[in-house]
Amino acid sequence: MEGAQQALPVETLPLGSHSSEFLRTRRTGRTCGIRKQLRPLEKSEPQRGTLPNTGPGRRDSPHAAAEGQLGVRVQLSVSAQQAGDQTNRHTSQDHSTQKIKGPAKMFHLHSPQLLQMLEKSLRKSLPESLKVYGTVFHMNQGNPFNLKALVDKWPDFKTVVIRPREQEMADDFDHYTNTYQIYSKDLNNCQESLTTSDVINWKQHLQIQSSQSSLNEVIQSLAATKFVKVEHTQCILYVTPETARKLLPSLLETKNLHVGYGTPKAINEEMFKLSSMDPTHAALVNKFWHFGGNERSQRFIERCIRTFPTFCLLGPEGTPASWSLMDQTGEIRMGATLPEYRGHGLISHMLAVHTRALDQLGIPAYNHTDKANKIIQRISHNLHHIAIPCGWNQWNCEPL
């Protein structure tokens, strides 16, 4: 059914027990549960607001789901609270840095106030800092993946490294967990900081991600001295018009780009129903994820589903026909459509619903696609998503 363009309202998303759980930490350091009714796709002025906590007896409580109430519920999850508690236990005073153990010369920003300052500072370096900025943004919303931020110095830092805490990196072969995000204002400083420190555990299988392709020479050089094999992947990085308007207004002005949303391809609403993903769907996602297909990637996918908002379209069988998730950096990833349902406009609809939901919650919305994936590039163009010049980069590293 590919007739006239019509957008499926986001309000048709049922409250899910997993995908609706999401962190939101107030700038005062308090955490609260938030439920936000999302407007239809044709609306184009999302707002970042504050809503009261959900509670028993309220029409926006979890009981509303069983009664057929529709919307997206965003609340502090138990795992997120635990991650936040662990982070707080590392804080000795409000404004403090901690030099990490060993020969390292980088400093751990382990207080909420410093992480908020880091987020604000990284915002000034967009778009090159986007991957790190997005990660720190979610660290400031409760840090559900238990990450830590390291800088070469403070407050006038030049290099930032985001990585999991040591206890999270117990499996030397789990590069999905052993992932680092790096941003640097000075490549020489970056090389020096990473050379003279043990911030990166080169003995593990790991990934390094960044919005800076210029880091390639630094990483390749470091890997050679550590006897590590490196595979560099470059992709196109997109942001939504709303994210660009808030974070990169100069980009819109320079390129004279669209400010509003584009319209996704119409879908057969009788055949496909908007819903959310469940951890039991991780095996299906894992099967079609280009970077997945193994037990470790499936565990990572399950964690992503439990942590961040997810969307899917259920097919006639009542199982996901198309879906969209988010990773630990807050990037929209792992989207796919079953082969038998491709050509129905489902992934276009998924991307439109997911990005606008994040826009309405005030969350940076961005994603990447392979340079050879002309279909997603065309969809992104039709949705008015904006390609960022610096691109998306990932270095997969394996010790020799």
ROMAR-674653 format. One record per residue: x, y, z of N, C-alpha, C, O in turn; residue in three letters. Coordinates in steps of 0.05 Angstrom, whole numbers, plus 5000, padded with zeros to 4 digits. Atoms other than C-alpha are relative to their C-alpha. Layout:
N
XYZXYZXYZXYZala ...
# end
This chain:
400
501749765000500050005000501850255000502750345021met 498149785003504250574974498550254989499650384971glu 501649795011498851094962500850275010503250335012gly 499549734992498251814985501650015026501449835043ala 498349984977503152055037498350065025496650245025gln 501349944975500552015108501849895022502949685019gln 498250074979504351985173498649875023496549975032ala 501250134978502851505228500750155026503050205031leu 499449844975502051895294501749845019501449605022pro 498350134980507251745346498449915024499249735038val 501650074977501651705397499149714999498249605019glu 500950285002500051005371502049815011501449575011thr 498050184988506250725405499049925028498650095045leu 500950094974503950295464502350025020504650005013pro 498049994979507450355530501249725004499849535009leu 498750264998512649795533501449985027502050185040gly 498850054974515849485594503050044999504350085020ser 497149975002522949555567500850254984502350414994his 499149795017523650045510499250275011500450485004ser 500949744989519850585548501650095024501350315033ser 498449924977524850575605502550154990504050054974glu 497849845009529851125596500850215021499150315036phe 499149824980534151575637499550294993499650374970leu 500049715004533152305648500850135027499350115046arg 499049884975537252665701499850304998500750424978thr 500349715000535653385719502850125003504650005015arg 497449864998541353895715500750055029503050115035arg 499449964971540653955791501249755012502049755035thr 498950254990543053235797497849815009498449585015gly 502250184992536152955814499149844977499149934954arg 501150165021533252385775497049985003496049985026thr 503050014998525952345758499049834977500249814956cys 501450155021521151915718498450194983497050364995gly 501449825017518252265658498549854979499549664967ile 501550115022512752075611499250234982498250444992arg 500549785019511952495549498349904977499049714964lys 501650075023506252455499501350134975501850374975gln 498749905024509252525430498050084979495949944976leu 501949905020505852915375500249854974502149704970arg 499950145026504252655305502450084984503650294989pro 497749955016509652615253499950274985502050394981leu 500149755015507053225216500750245016501350465004glu 499249774984508653675275503050034999504449834996lys 497149975004515453985272501350205019503450315013ser 498849824981516754395334500249865027498849945046glu 499750144975518953915389501250185022502750365015pro 499049844978520454205458501249815020500449585024gln 498850154978524853975514498950115025499450345032arg 501449904977520754025576500349835025501849635024gly 499950144975519853795647497249925008495450085009thr 502650114992514053345667500349885027502449785035leu 499950124974512253095736500549705000500249574980pro 499550294998514052405761497549854997495349945004asn 502250175001509551835746499649875027501549865043thr 500550134974506251485804497549845000495949864981gly 502450174999500850995825497550174999497350385012pro 502649865001493851215808499950214980497750314974gly 500149805020495951715756499349884973499949644969arg 500750115026493351635686502449954983502349814962arg 497650065015500551635662501849805015504249775009asp 498650214986502551075709500349754982499049744961ser 499850245017504750385682497449864996497049714977pro 502650135003497650145694498550094975496849954965his 501449895023495450585637500549834975498949824957ala 499450175024498850105588498049784997497149724975ala 501950225001494249535607497250104993495649944982ala 502649895006488349995599499850124972497850234963glu 500149915028490350175528500950294996500650404974gly 499049735004493250865542502549994983504049804985gln 497950015020498151035487502050235005501250455015leu 498049794998504651435486502749885005503149645001gly 497350094994511951385505500650075029500450315036val 499349954972513951315578503050005002504449824993arg 497149984996520851545598500550025029499750225042val 499649994971523051375668502749885007504049754991gln 497450104990529151215710499749705004498149615020leu 500050294997530550465704501749925023503450075033ser 498550104977533250045760502949984993504650065009val 497250035007539649885722501350274998503750305004ser 498949735003540550625708500650125027502650255032ala 499649904973539650795781502649885012504150025025gln 497650134990545050285799502550124988504450165002gln 497749875013549750585748500650275011502950345016ala 499749734988548451275775501149995028502850155036gly 499050034973549651035846502949935000504550045016asp 497150075001556250725826501650244993503850275003gln 498649765008558251375793500350185024502550305028thr 499949824978556451775855502049905022503150065036asn 498250104980560551305899502950074994504750065012arg 497349935008566751515860500550305004502750404999his 499749714997565552245877500850075028499350025047thr 499149934974569552505935499250285007498950355031ser 501049734996567453235926498850094974499349984953gln 501549915023563153625879501750074976501149984954asp 498449915022568553935837502849875003504649995014his 497550144996574153425833500849844975499049744961ser 499050185020578553065784501749795014502849855036thr 498550214988582052415799502049894980501149794959gln 498050125018588552195767499849705001499949585022lys 500550295000587551485744502649855006504849965004ile 497850164991592050925768502049944978501449964955lys 497950085020598550705735501550234989501650445002gly 498349795012602951115689498450224986499550404975pro 501749825015596951495661500450295010500850355034ala 499949714994597152255658497350134994497150374994lys 502649895005589752335642498449995026498949835044met 501549964976584652545694497149924997495949974976phe 502850105000577952235711498250225011498550305034his 502049814991572252735715497749845013496049734999leu 501950184987568052375767497950145017496950025036his 502249874986563152895793498050094979498750164957ser 502149925018556453075761500550294990500050354966pro 499649725008558353815760502150024977501850174958gln 497949995020564753685720499049884973499849974952leu 501050125025561153235670498150194986498050204961leu 501849805012555953775659501750234987501050324965gln 498249805012561654275647501349894974501650034955met 498950125024564753785598498149994977498850064954leu 502150005021558253705560499850284987499650314963glu 500349725010557654465554502450084983502150214963lys 497649945015564854525530500149864974500849974953ser 500050165024564153965479498050114980498450094955leu 502049885018558054315451501250224982500450264959arg 498649785016562654885428501749894978502550034960lys 498250135020566754385387498549834980499749684965ser 501550155020561054085347500550114972501050354970leu 500950285000560453755298502249805005501749565009pro 497850194997567453445307499849845026500749615027glu 500250144974565853265379497349855003496849755025ser 502750104997558852985364499949735014498249695032leu 500150274989560252255381500650005030499349875045lys 499449984972563452435447497950175015497250105037val 502149834988558352985461497549845006496449855028tyr 502450174996552652495452500349815023498449765038gly 499550184978555852005499499950145027498750045046thr 499949864975557152515553497250105007496450115031val 502849924995549952775545498649785016497249845035phe 501450224986547352085566501449925026500149825044his 498850044974552552025621498850195020498550135044met 501349814983549252645649497149955005495850095020asn 502850084996542452305645500049745017498049605015gln 499950234982544551765695502149804994502649615010gly 497750185007550351415659499349715001500549555016asn 501050274999546650765645502149794992501849555000pro 498050195008552750435613502550015017504649885011phe 497949994981557250605671502750084988504749944991asn 497749905014562251005630501550215017500450315036leu 498649794986567651485653501450184979502250084958lys 498849805017570652115622502850075010503250125034ala 497249944994578152235620501050234983500350254959leu 498949775014581752875600502950035006503949935026val 497149974996589053065591500550205022502550185036asp 499849804979588053665637497350145003495550104987lys 502649874995582454085667500550275012502250305030trp 502350025018579054545653500750044970499150004953pro 499349945027582954725590501049754986503349734977asp 499250255012583054025562500450024970499350204957phe 499750035029585253835492499149734990498349714967lys 500850275009583653095490498149885021498549905045thr 502050144983577652715518499849714991499649664967val 500550285006576951965522497749905018497849945042val 502250134985570451625543500349704997500749604976ile 499650295000570950905563498449875023497650025041arg 501450134978567450385607501949995024504350025022pro 498350054977569850285678501349724998500349554983arg 498450255003574849715687498349755006498749554992glu 501550244993569849245719498049924978497149694977gln 501850065022565449295657501549854977500349724961glu 498450115022571249065612501449745008503849715003met 498950254990572248375641500749804977502449634981ala 499650185023571948015573501850134980501150334967asp 498049885018578148155532499249984970500350124954asp 500850035028574547935468497450144994496450124971phe 502549875004568248355477500450294992500350475008asp 499449735010569748955433497550185000497750424997his 502549844998562349175438500050165026499250395027tyr 499749874974563449335511502650165002502650395012thr 497449874999570849515504500250214978501850194959asn 500249795020569150135464500850275012499950345034thr 499149734992572450825469499050214981498950164957tyr 500749775017570051495443502250215006502850275029gln 497849814997575452015430499450264985498450254962ile 500049745013575452755414502550155008503250155032tyr 497649854993581653185410500250264984499650274960ser 499549755013583053915394502850024988503450204973lys 497249985008590353765383501049714996501349565015asp 499350275006592653125348502749925013503049695022leu 497550064987599753165376499649955029500749765041asn 500650044972596953235446498649735004499149595023asn 501450254999592352645432501949765000501749585016cys 498150225002598052195411501749985025502349775035gln 498450004976602252405470498549905024499549745040glu 501750094977596552305520499549704999499649575020ser 500650285002594951615494502549835000502449595008leu 497450154999602251405487501049975028502149765035thr 498850004974604251595557498049915022498649945046thr 501950084980598051315591499149714994499749604973ser 501150265004594550645600496950024998495549845005asp 502949955003587650945585498849794982496649694987val 501050215018586850455527501449745005503949735006ile 498950274995587849715542500449864973498649734963asn 499550115026591149495477500249704999500449584978trp 499950294999591448775501497349884994497149634991lys 502750095004583948725490499250044971500450204956gln 501449935025579648685427498350245007496750235026his 501449754993576749385425499250154976500050104953leu 500849815021573449925385500550295009500350355033gln 499749714994575050665381498150144980498150094956ile 501949855016569651135355500450305002501250405024gln 499649715000570051865336498650134976498250004955ser 501049845022567052405292502350134985501950294967ser 497649885012574252595272501549794984502949624995gln 498550185017577152215213503050065003504749894997ser 497249924997583652605227501449845022503949855023ser 498850164980584852145286501349744989502749605003leu 499150255012586451575238503149975002504149755010asn 497050014999593951735234500949945028502849795033glu 499250034972594451775310499549715009501249585020val 500750274992590851115321501749794986502549594998ile 498350205014594650745267502850005011504049795013gln 497349984989601250995295500249865027502049725033ser 500050134974599450785366499749704998501149555012leu 500450295004596950105342502549864991503049635000ala 497650125009603449975307502049955022503449755023ala 498150024977607550095370499049795020500649685035thr 501250194981602749645409499649724988498649545000lys 500350255014602849085357497149924998496349705006phe 502950045002595449155343499150034971500050224957val 501249985027591649025278497650195001495950175019lys 502149805000586949595260498450004974499649984952val 501849985023580949625213498450265003496850285022glu 501349754999578350325199497550004982497649944959his 502549985014571050415179499050295000498850415021thr 501149735003568451085153497250004988496749864969gln 502849995009561051235145499150294999500450485008cys 501349745000556451825133498550045026497049875034ile 501349944974554052155197497850214995498350424983leu 502349825004547152485198498950105027499149975047tyr 501649904978543452935247497350094990497050154966val 502749915009536153135246500050304998501750445009thr 500249715002534053845228499750135027500950355031pro 500449884973531853975300502649995016503250195029glu 497450014986538553735329501950214988503450345003thr 498349805013542154165278499250285008500950465012ala 501049734992537754765295501050085028501750315033arg 499249944972539454705369503050005004504150175019lys 497150034995546754495365501850114978504150184984leu 498349925022549254695296498650204982498450154958leu 501549815017545355305272501650114977500550174956pro 498349905022551255545231500049824976500349914953ser 500150205022550954905190497650044982497750034958leu 502549955015543755045170500350264983499450264960leu 499749745014545455765151501949984977501450084955glu 498050025021551655595112499149854975499649934953thr 500950185022548455045070497250064990496249944971lys 502849935008541555365066498349754999496949704978asn 501450264999538454705087497250035011496450235022leu 502750014990531354505105500150015030501849895043his 500249984971529354685176497949805010498349695032val 502150194991523054245180500549724992502549654980gly 499850285006521953505175499049934972497250074961tyr 501050115024521153125111497949795007497649715030gly 502250204996515352625102501049724992501949684970thr 499250275007516851885106498049884980495849974976pro 501750145019514051405055497649885015497949795037lys 502450114987506951185070500249705003501449564987ala 500050294995505950495099497249905003495350055006ile 502650134996500250005104499549975030500549795043asn 500449994971497750165174498349775010498349715034glu 501550244992493049565174501849765004501249585020glu 498250234999498749085163502250045021503149845034met 497749954983504249425205499250185024498150395019phe 500849864976503149655277502550105015504449945020lys 497849884986507850125314500249895029498149885042leu 499650114973510749825378502850055009504250224997ser 497349974990517149775418501349725002499949525003ser 498550254999522649245422500149895028499950045048met 499750144975523448735477502749864999503649784978asp 497450155000530048405499499949734987501949634977pro 500250265014527347755471500450034970500749834956thr 499649955029527948075402502950044993503650074969his 497149955006535548155409501149814980502849894964ala 498950205019536947515371499350074971500950044953ala 500949925027532947775311501750244991502650244968leu 498449775007536648445312502949914994504150004975val 497350105003543248085320500549874973502749894961asn 499850155026541947665258500450184977501850114958lys 499949825023541248275213501950245004502150404986phe 498249774995546248755245502749944987503949734992trp 497550035016552348855200502449955019504249805012his 497850024981556948915261499649785020501349755038phe 500650204979553748345300500249724990502049654974gly 500050285009552047615290501449815019502049585010gly 498750184981555247315353498850045028497150215032asn 501250004973553747195426500650265015498950375029glu 499349754986557447815451498350234989497450405005arg 501649785011553748275403497149975009495750175012ser 502850044991547047965424499750105029497650225035gln 500149894973548548125497500050305000498650435016arg 499949715003550248835477497450114991496450315001phe 502649925010543748895438497949995022496350175024ile 501950034978539748645497500350235020498350345029glu 499549784982542949175541499050264988497850435002arg 500949755013541449725490496950015001495850225005cys 502950005000534149505486498950075028496950215030ile 500949944972533449525562500450295008499150395026arg 499149744991536750205567498650234986497850425000thr 500849765016534350665511497349954986496549724983phe 502550035015527850795473500549854974502449914959pro 499950155025526750305416497350014986495250064999thr 502550005015521450275361500149774980502249694971phe 500250205020519049735315497250004987495350114999cys 502650045013513449575266499549705000501049554989leu 500750285000510048915279498649924974496850064965leu 501350105024508248515218497549845005496649825028gly 502450164997502148075206500349775021498349695033pro 499650224981505247525249500250095029500449935047glu 499849894973505747995309502850025010503350075033gly 497249984993513347995308501250244984500150324964thr 498849775014518048575288500749944971502049754964pro 499350015029518448685213502150214994503650184975ala 498049795003522749315220500450135027498650135044ser 499449904973526249635279502250205000503650244980trp 498049794997530750185305500850015030499050035047ser 499050004973535150185368502050235004502350404987leu 497949804994540450625402502249865015501849665029met 497750124986547450465427500850175024499450365031asp 499249874976551250695488500750304997500950445017gln 499449725005553051365456497550164994497650404990thr 502549865006545651535443499550024970497650154962gly 500450005029546451425368497949804992497949575003glu 501950195011540751105330501549804982502949884963ile 498450205014543550445305498449744998496249715008arg 501050285001542049715287497349984986495949784989met 502650015014535949895245500149814976502149784962gly 500250195023533649375194497149934995495349985012ala 502650105008527649085158500349714990502349654976thr 499950275010526248345145499950004970498550164958leu 499850005030527848175072497249994987496850124966pro 502650035013520647975057498250255001496250274987glu 501649764997518048665078501550254989500550474993tyr 498549775011523249105044498550114976497249964961arg 501449875022520549604994497350115008495850214991gly 502649914990514549775038500250275014498250375025his 499749754987517450415066500349985031500050195045gly 499950044971518350125136502350135014502050265034leu 497649884987525450345152499950304999500850435017ile 500449715001523751045129498250095022498750295035ser 501949934979517951055177501349975027500950145045his 498650054975522250765233501850235007501850345029met 498149784995527551295225498650265006499650415023leu 501549754995522451855222498850005029499050205043ala 501250024973518851615285502150035022501750185041val 498050004979525151495325501450275003501750375026his 498649744998528752145308498250215011499150385027thr 501849804990522652565322499349965029498950165044arg 500450054971521352225388502350115016501850235037ala 497649904985528452395410500050304999500650435019leu 500149715002527653105384498150125020498750325033asp 502049894982521453205425500849975029499850125047gln 499050034973525052955487502650165005503750165027leu 497749834997530853435475502649844999504749935009gly 497650175001535752865461501350024972499950014952ile 498749985027540952945405499449754984499749534993pro 500850225017538552525347501949984976502050164960ala 498150045022543852255299500449714994499849535011tyr 499650285009545551625260502150004977502750214967asn 498150025022550451375208499149794981497549614987his 500550215020550150965145502549964983504250144980thr 497850065017555150625100500050174975497950244964asp 499949845024557651025041498949874975498150004956lys 501250155022555150474995497049965002495849864984ala 502950044995548150465025498450234988497650415003asn 501449785014544650904974497050025009495850235008lys 502849994991537750705000499650175025497950345025ile 500249844975538850985070500850294995499750475007ile 499249725007542251595040497650154987497150384993gln 502449885013536051724997497850055021496550265021arg 502049964979531451625057500850245018499150405025ile 499049784983535752095100499550274986498850474998ser 500549755016535352625044497150075000496450315004his 502849955000527852555040498950095027497050245028asn 500949924973527152635115501450265009501050355032leu 498649754995531553265111502249975021503050165034his 497750034982537052955155502550114987502750114962his 497749855010543653315148502649855004503249765026ile 497450144998550252985132502150195012502450415003ala 497949854987555853225177502749964986503449734981ile 497550025016562353385140502149815012503549674997pro 497850154988566953045191499549704999501449545001cys 500550295004563452365184500149845026500649945048gly 500150204978562951745229502449814996502849714974trp 497650175002569251335244500049805022499349855045asn 499650214981570550685278502549844993503049774970gln 497650165003577150315289499749755016499649765041trp 500050264986576749575306502849915003504449884984asn 497250074993583149365341500249735013498749665031cys 499650274989585648665354503049965005504650024987glu 497150054995592348485387501049774982499749574978pro 498850205018596948095341501249765017502349585005leu 
# end
